[in-house]
Every structure is written in structure tokens, then in C-alpha cells.
């Protein structure tokens, strides 16, 4: 009976989101038939030629290592062991496992780009990593993608059980928003803090990640068009990345135009992340990825390589990269260097 109800619900939502050859996304906006024309990667005006400038001499690896070290320290302090011990252990196990920390990096770099200090962005940056962690541990559950390896170690539910993992996710979501409210420096105007909380809440909920995950689960084994795939992944993956860039700009005091340019940039690299993830899923081994390779093929999910071919997916990622970098061309090249290299890192990553 539950399976029947779930299929009926899925059919209803899919029908709303996927109408004829074009479709309506979860926000009610009609998307284009071709993914590369998505509103998530459409520049505000005609593309300017990207000026790498100082970016070519920027030591991105050093920058990334320094930011990750600070973020990891802040995350460790944010989740101390406490009663009930098993639950807090699960939170720490999930959150502190070795990860790329790309969302915290994006948040801090966006804040600095618009003139903000690193210190005021760290609480929001930590919150984004908490939400990313929740998306992964929930995605790995048996009722979802049923995976046993994440970041090269057993998934949370394999170590702590499904019940504890679900409560761990709930706890991290609550902590993420509490952390922003409690730990953001008082020099940041409350309106900015509230706006950042709202952006992340929207990106995490039914009009963002959760809605995209729902559609992804219920598209398994079905014929999915490129437009439908875009609808899924701009919500499942790109929305949270987009919101991360936006929140950094908001906290840093960016203008509305700066915030919107970073929204476009974040939407593009968020979609790049998913496209590259799909490519790696069919070209790399489990050992190389640190998670189960070929899982989407087993689940009969629609992916960019499946619909476009590996070469087509790589070309699409490159087109998205060009659009993302075009948004940065409106900023000072030296200040934009971290985001320039972060976008290229999204395309070039091997796991």
C-alpha cells in the first residue's frame, strides 16, 4: 500500500514538474528545453571576456589548505561530545570525516570577494557543511540510494544504525541554523543573518535539495529528458551550492548586483559538480572515488553521460564553466582569483 501511495505521489509531482517537452521546475518557473540555457547559468548581461589576471599566479592549493584547516577546527568545536553520547558521536563521525569542504570554501571566498572578512563568514560556512553532510548521510540510507561507503569509510548508518543516522541528520540541520544565529559576529547586521538563514532554508527544503532528491528517487527506471534531468539536479545539487555563494556575499555586505552575480556563478558550478560527479561515476573505480562507483547505473538513474555521452557531458561542464567565469569578470581579478580557481577545480576534480 505504501509503495502504491508513493508511486501516485511521485507521478503527481513529476507531472507538475515535467510537462510535455519543456517543464516547470519546483519554483513554478518554466525551464528551457536545453540544460545549458538554464536560468542557473545565464549571465545578467552579455558575457565579458574572462580576465584571469592575477588568478594565474594565485596559489589556490595553499589558499584551500588554509581555509580548510580553519573550517575543520570550527566544525570540531561546533559539535563536542555530549549526552546522548552515541548521537553526538554519529554527528562528529559524519561531519568531521575527510571531505573537500568546497561549500565552506565557496562561502568564505564569496564573502571576501565583496569586501567581508573571513571571520564573519566562518559560522555560515560551517552551517553549509552541516547541510551538505546531512544530504550525504540521508542519500546513503537503505531507503534512498543504499550505499555503504562514503569518503572512503563506512557510511553513517553502517556504523551507527539507520535510526541514529536519521536523528543525526535532524540534529545537524537544527545545529546548522542555530550555529549561524549564535556564532555570527555581532558586527554583522541582523537583517543579513536572517537573509542568509532564509536562503539556506529554501535551498535545503522541498523547493531545493529535498525536492530534487524526491524527483531523483522517483525518476529511477523512467525515461528522463535533458530538461527533466536539469530540473532534478539544479534542485538536488546546484541549489545548495548557489545558496552558499549567495550567503557568503550577503554576510560580507555585497550589493544586490554582486549577490546576483554570485548566485549565477554558484548555480553554474553547482550544476558542474553534478555533471562531473556523473562522469566520474562511470569512469572511476570505487577506490578512486571513495564511494561506490557505477551506483547510478545499477539504480537505472538518468545521468548526464547516459543522456549526452561522456564527451557530451564534458563539453557541457566546460560551457557551464565559461558562464561561471563570465560572472567573475565583473569583479576585481585579484579578489576573484579564489573563485576562479574553485570553478576550475570543480571541473578538473578526479573524485
VEXVEXNU-785322 format. One record per residue (C-alpha): residue in one letter; x, y negated, z negated. Coordinates in steps of 0.25 Angstrom, whole numbers, plus 5000, padded with zeros to 4 digits. Each point is the difference from the previous one (the first is absolute). Example, Ala and Ser with C-alpha at 12.3 -4.5 7.8 and 13.67 -1.06 7.14 Angstrom:
<recs>
A504950184969/S500649865002/
</recs>
This chain:
<recs>
X500050005000/X501149904996/X500750035014/X498749975007/X499849874993/X501549965002/X499950035015/X498749925001/X500649884993/X501350015009/X499150005012/X499349884996/X501249924997/X500750055012/X498849965008/X500149864994/X501549985002/X500150085014/X498949955010/X500250035014/X501349975006/X500349894991/X499750004985/X499749924988/X501050004989/X499750014985/X499949854999/X499049995011/X500949945011/X500050065013/X501450065004/X500650005014/X500150135008/X501550005000/X500750004987/X501149915004/X499049885001/X499650024985/X499749884992/X501050054991/X501249975009/X499449885008/X500949874998/X499349874996/X500549945013/X500850035012/X501350084997/X501249934998/X501350065003/X500550074988/X501349934994/X500850104993/X501049894996/X500650034986/X499250135000/X501150075008/X501049974989/X499150034988/X500450124991/X498750074999/X500550124993/X500649924989/X498749924999/X499250125000/X500850074989/X500049884991/X498549985001/X499750154998/X500950004988/X499249894993/X498650065004/X500450134995/X500449944987/X498749924999/X499250135003/X500750084990/X499649894989/X498649995005/X499750154997/X500650044987/X499750144994/X498849984991/X498850084995/X499550095006/X501350045004/X499750105011/X499249895008/X501149894998/X501150115004/X499250025013/X499949855003/X501549994998/X500350125009/X499149955011/X500549864999/X501450014998/X500450115009/X501049965011/X499249915010/X500449905011/X499249894993/X499749935013/X498849934994/X500749944988/X501149955010/X498949945009/X499349934989/X501349944995/X500649965013/X498649935004/X500049924987/X501549965003/X499749965014/X498949904996/X500949944989/X499750084988/X500950074990/X500350154999/X499650004985/X498549955003/X499850115010/X500550124993/X498750034992/X499250005013/X501150085007/X499950104989/X498550015001/X500150035015/X500950124997/X499050054990/X498949995010/X500950075011/X500350114989/X498550024998/X499750025015/X501150105001/X499650094988/X498649995004/X500350045014/X500850124995/X498850064992/X499450135005/X498749945003/X500749905009/X501350045008/X500450114990/X501549975000/X501150064991/X501249915003/X500149854999/X501349925000/X500850135000/X499450054987/X498750084996/X498749915001/X499449954987/X498850105000/X501050125001/X500749954988/X498949944991/X498750065006/X498949945008/X499249944988/X501249934995/X500449955013/X498649945003/X500149934986/X501449965003/X499649935013/X498849934993/X501049954989/X501049955010/X498949925008/X499649934987/X501449984996/X500349935013/X499049894998/X500349994986/X501449985003/X499849895009/X499149924990/X500950034988/X501449995006/X500049895011/X500749884995/X499149894994/X500649905010/X499250065011/X498649945001/X498950094995/X499349985014/X501250065007/X500050124990/X498550025002/X500150005015/X501150105000/X499250094991/X498849995010/X500950035012/X500550124994/X498650054995/X499549985014/X501250075007/X499850124990/X498550025000/X499050055010/X500249895010/X501550045000/X500850124996/X498950084994/X499149985012/X501150035010/X500450134992/X498550045000/X499949985015/X501350085002/X499650124992/X498750005008/X500649995013/X500850134999/X499750105011/X499249895008/X500349935013/X500549864996/X500349895010/X501249904998/X499049894995/X499450094990/X501450044995/X500449854999/X498849984992/X500450114990/X501549964999/X499849854999/X499250034988/X500750134994/X501449945002/X500149865005/X499049934991/X500950024987/X501349965007/X499349885006/X499449964986/X501450024994/X500649905010/X498849904997/X500150014985/X501549975000/X499749885008/X498949964991/X500850014988/X501149935006/X499149885003/X500050015015/X499149925009/X498750065006/X500750005014/X501250074993/X499150104993/X499350045013/X501350025008/X500550094989/X498650075001/X500250035015/X501450044997/X499650094989/X498950075008/X501050035012/X501150064991/X498950084992/X499550065013/X501450025005/X500250084987/X498950095003/X500450025015/X501450044996/X499550094989/X499250075010/X501350015009/X500850054989/X499050104996/X500250085013/X501549975003/X500650024986/X500150124990/X499450014986/X501449994994/X500349875008/X498749944997/X499950044985/X498550045003/X499350115008/X500349985015/X498950035010/X498949984990/X499149925009/X500150115011/X499650104990/X498849924996/X499749975014/X500049854997/X500149895011/X501449945001/X500749905009/X500950105006/X498850095002/X499249895008/X501249935006/X501150105001/X501349974992/X500649915010/X498749925001/X499949994984/X501549955000/X499649895011/X498849964991/X500949994988/X500949915008/X498949915005/X499549984986/X501449974995/X500149895011/X498749944995/X500450014985/X501349925003/X499349905008/X499349964988/X501349984993/X500549915011/X499249884993/X500850014988/X501549964997/X500850125005/X500950014988/X498850014991/X499350105009/X501250095001/X499650104989/X498650015007/X500750015014/X500850124995/X498950064992/X499150015013/X501250075008/X500250094988/X498550045001/X500250045015/X501450064998/X499850094987/X500250145001/X499250054988/
</recs>
